[in-house]
Amino acid sequence: MNIKSLLIGSAAALMAVSGAQAADAIVAAEPEPLEYVRVCDAFGTGYFYIPGTETCLKVGGYVRFQTDFGPDEVGSSDWDSWTRAHIQFDAKSDTELGTLTSVIAFNGETSQSISGGSTSDFYVDQAYIELGGFRVGTFLNWWDNDLIGETETASNVTRFTSVRYVYDGGAFRAGLSVDEIGNDYYPTTAFSTSNSVGVSGMVAATLGGVNFELLGAYDTDTEEGAVRAWLSAEVGPGTFELMGLYASGDNVYYNASEWSVAADYSFKATEKLTITPGAQYFGDYELIDGNDAWRVGLTVDYAIVENLNLKATVNYTDPDDQDDFVTGFLRLQRDF
């Protein structure tokens, strides 16, 4: 065999092998197209479509550092610092019955204990389903809303597991809620060992820059109720608020006094600074006959940068049958 024949044979063998390899070659699959997150602007800022669905999701929350001060705030200490992490998920979608909403919110809190260690608490702040004005789950009652400042005491317990309905006509709103009251919610005078039921109602109206809200509630365990009226109006460079409260006796919704009147005025001193002086008068403070009390206070809000805010409040309370005292807090909060 000469060199020419050897070269021709080798080339033929190489072509045969190459052909076999080409026939058996693995072809890589084309990558599947990615579905990028789409902005959902139907329900406001911050919502996006969950990929593959028509449900819009919003994730938000805040981190709060706060120092409270007052008589015996923790043990014999007159001050206490703590931190809270709040995370909330809002999911919404359109249906033939209206907007279907679900909310899940968690709170995690930690602070220093009296013994020198740290204490932590993690709990569900709100978790509910809402459709067509109906809401079921665990959420904050209307009594949780209060004045702009931090001077008044306008509620007792505000988080319940409830079933409620709200009619919202825009300028006019009305609602009714049936609230489960656990035995650990009751005032110490109730001595209840089983769950009970409370009923609360709301009527509200808005006309121009004037807002009015009337709340009523009844605690079936203590067989006592409470009423609260709230009026706010745009006056000059700020907002004036006036609130009146009445409790027939010890109940889960309001039990700070038999009756009370509170007011404040919130105005923006600058683009970043808001100042809110307030006052409140209590008739039969802490439901003690003849123990009237009055309180004055000042709340200052300052926007350090976007989504980072500083809030400070100080309040002076003077009851008839008790020593006067000063309370307040300093709060730094980052919202997202």
Buried (B, 14 or more C-beta within 10 A) or exposed (E): EEEEEEEEEEEEEEEEEEEEEEEEEEEEEEEEEEEEEEEBEEBEEBBBBBEEEEBBBBEEBBBBEBBBBBEEBBEEEBEBBBBBBBBBBBBBBEEEEEBBBBBBBBBBBBBBEEEEEEEEEEEEBBBBEBBEEEBEBBBBBBBEBBBBBBBBBBBBBBBBBBBBEBEEEEEEBBBBBBBBBBEEBBBEEBEBEEBBBBBBBBBBBBEEEEBBBBBBBBBBBBEBBBBBBBBBBEEEEBBBBBBBBBBBBBBBBBBBBBBBBBBBBBBEEEEEEBBBBBBBBBBBBBBBEEBBBBBBBBBBBBBEEEEEBBBBBBBBBBBEEEEEBEBBBBBBBBEE
